[in-house]
Amino acid sequence: MKEIEKKDKGQTTTRRKFLKSTVAGVGAAAVAAPMLFNIRTAKAATTTWRIQTSWGGGIGLEIFNDWCNGIIEKTGGELAFKPFAAKAVVGDWQLFDAVTHGVLEAMNPFTLYWAGRMPASVFFSSYPLGPRQNQEWDVFYYALGGLEIARK
């Protein structure tokens, strides 16, 4: 075998010894890697928000409950919604105040109820002779300035 001299210590080594030590080092690293890099990420605790809708029953409440139950999956387990039907926690007219004061974390009201408190809210919901189809709402919000109105 051909010998390689290490210049700094005056030691000699063979190519075979070098390859053996390299293979042993790579093997040890392969065995140790799963243990070294098995850092488990702590699963964030699920935050649960209480949310009340204005739907008192029927298909509207059923759709709302299904939507709430899907939130945990959509957020990767970080957020869950605990749904409440209309008037289960507070009346429809108290929803804004309930969220403001921490009684609820979220609400799903009929925005038309808030015309006196927030005049633009009538444009966030169906209204007589207003948009009825999804694409009509898209046109209103994204082509006719509805999004800017909503943000104001």
C-alpha positions as CSV (number, residue, x, y, z in Angstrom):
1,M,0.0,0.0,0.0
2,K,1.0,3.5,-0.6
3,E,1.7,5.5,2.5
4,I,0.7,9.1,3.0
5,E,2.7,11.2,5.5
6,K,1.0,13.7,7.7
7,K,3.1,16.8,7.6
8,D,2.1,18.3,10.9
9,K,2.8,15.2,13.2
10,G,5.2,13.2,11.1
11,Q,2.8,10.1,11.3
12,T,2.2,7.8,8.4
13,T,-1.1,6.3,7.4
14,T,-2.2,4.0,4.6
15,R,-5.0,4.6,2.2
16,R,-6.8,1.6,3.7
17,K,-6.6,3.0,7.2
18,F,-7.9,6.3,5.9
19,L,-10.8,4.7,4.1
20,K,-11.7,2.5,7.1
21,S,-11.8,5.5,9.5
22,T,-13.8,7.5,7.0
23,V,-16.4,4.7,6.5
24,A,-16.5,4.2,10.3
25,G,-17.1,7.9,10.9
26,V,-19.9,8.0,8.2
27,G,-21.5,4.9,9.7
28,A,-21.4,6.3,13.2
29,A,-22.9,9.5,12.0
30,A,-25.7,7.6,10.2
31,V,-26.5,5.7,13.4
32,A,-26.3,8.8,15.6
33,A,-28.2,11.2,13.3
34,P,-31.7,10.0,14.1
35,M,-30.9,10.4,17.8
36,L,-29.2,13.8,17.4
37,F,-31.9,15.3,15.2
38,N,-34.9,13.7,16.9
39,I,-35.9,17.1,18.3
40,R,-39.6,16.9,18.7
41,T,-41.4,20.1,18.0
42,A,-43.8,20.9,20.8
43,K,-47.3,20.8,19.6
44,A,-48.9,24.1,20.2
45,A,-51.9,24.0,22.5
46,T,-55.2,24.4,20.8
47,T,-56.8,27.8,21.3
48,T,-60.5,27.6,21.5
49,W,-62.7,30.6,20.5
50,R,-66.3,30.8,21.5
51,I,-68.3,32.0,18.4
52,Q,-72.0,32.7,18.2
53,T,-74.1,33.0,15.1
54,S,-77.4,34.7,14.4
55,W,-78.7,31.4,13.0
56,G,-81.2,29.9,15.5
57,G,-81.6,26.6,13.8
58,G,-82.2,24.9,10.5
59,I,-79.8,24.5,7.6
60,G,-78.1,27.8,8.4
61,L,-77.0,26.6,11.9
62,E,-76.0,23.2,10.5
63,I,-73.7,24.8,7.9
64,F,-72.3,27.1,10.6
65,N,-71.6,24.2,12.9
66,D,-69.9,22.2,10.1
67,W,-67.8,25.2,9.3
68,C,-66.7,25.6,12.9
69,N,-65.9,21.9,13.2
70,G,-63.6,22.2,10.1
71,I,-61.5,25.1,11.6
72,I,-59.3,22.8,13.7
73,E,-58.3,20.9,10.6
74,K,-57.7,24.0,8.5
75,T,-55.5,25.6,11.2
76,G,-53.5,22.4,11.9
77,G,-54.9,22.1,15.3
78,E,-53.9,25.5,16.5
79,L,-57.4,27.0,16.6
80,A,-60.8,25.5,17.4
81,F,-64.2,27.2,17.3
82,K,-66.9,26.3,19.9
83,P,-70.1,27.2,18.1
84,F,-73.2,28.7,19.8
85,A,-76.6,29.1,18.1
86,A,-78.5,32.5,18.2
87,K,-79.2,33.8,21.7
88,A,-77.3,30.9,23.4
89,V,-74.8,33.3,25.1
90,V,-76.1,36.8,24.2
91,G,-78.9,38.2,22.1
92,D,-78.2,39.2,18.4
93,W,-78.0,42.9,19.3
94,Q,-75.4,42.3,22.0
95,L,-72.9,40.3,19.8
96,F,-70.5,43.2,19.1
97,D,-70.4,44.1,22.8
98,A,-69.9,40.5,23.8
99,V,-66.8,40.2,21.6
100,T,-65.5,43.6,22.7
101,H,-65.8,42.6,26.4
102,G,-64.4,39.0,26.0
103,V,-67.6,37.1,26.5
104,L,-67.1,35.7,23.0
105,E,-64.0,35.7,20.8
106,A,-65.9,35.8,17.5
107,M,-69.3,36.2,16.0
108,N,-71.2,35.3,12.8
109,P,-74.0,37.8,12.7
110,F,-76.3,39.0,10.1
111,T,-74.5,42.2,9.2
112,L,-77.8,43.8,8.1
113,Y,-78.6,44.0,11.8
114,W,-75.9,46.6,12.3
115,A,-77.0,49.2,9.8
116,G,-77.5,51.8,12.6
117,R,-74.2,51.1,14.3
118,M,-72.1,50.5,11.1
119,P,-73.9,51.8,8.0
120,A,-71.6,50.1,5.5
121,S,-72.5,46.7,7.0
122,V,-75.6,46.5,4.8
123,F,-73.2,46.0,1.8
124,F,-71.6,43.0,3.5
125,S,-74.8,40.9,3.4
126,S,-77.7,40.3,1.0
127,Y,-80.1,43.1,0.7
128,P,-83.1,43.7,-1.5
129,L,-82.1,44.0,-5.2
130,G,-78.5,43.4,-4.2
131,P,-76.0,40.7,-5.3
132,R,-77.4,37.2,-5.1
133,Q,-74.6,35.1,-6.7
134,N,-71.0,34.6,-5.6
135,Q,-69.6,36.1,-8.8
136,E,-71.7,39.3,-8.2
137,W,-70.1,39.7,-4.8
138,D,-66.7,39.2,-6.4
139,V,-67.4,42.0,-8.9
140,F,-68.7,44.3,-6.2
141,Y,-65.7,43.7,-3.9
142,Y,-62.8,43.4,-6.4
143,A,-63.9,45.5,-9.4
144,L,-66.3,48.1,-8.0
145,G,-64.4,49.2,-4.8
146,G,-66.4,47.2,-2.3
147,L,-63.3,46.0,-0.5
148,E,-62.1,49.6,0.1
149,I,-65.6,50.5,1.5
150,A,-65.4,47.5,3.8
151,R,-61.9,48.5,5.0
152,K,-63.0,52.0,5.8
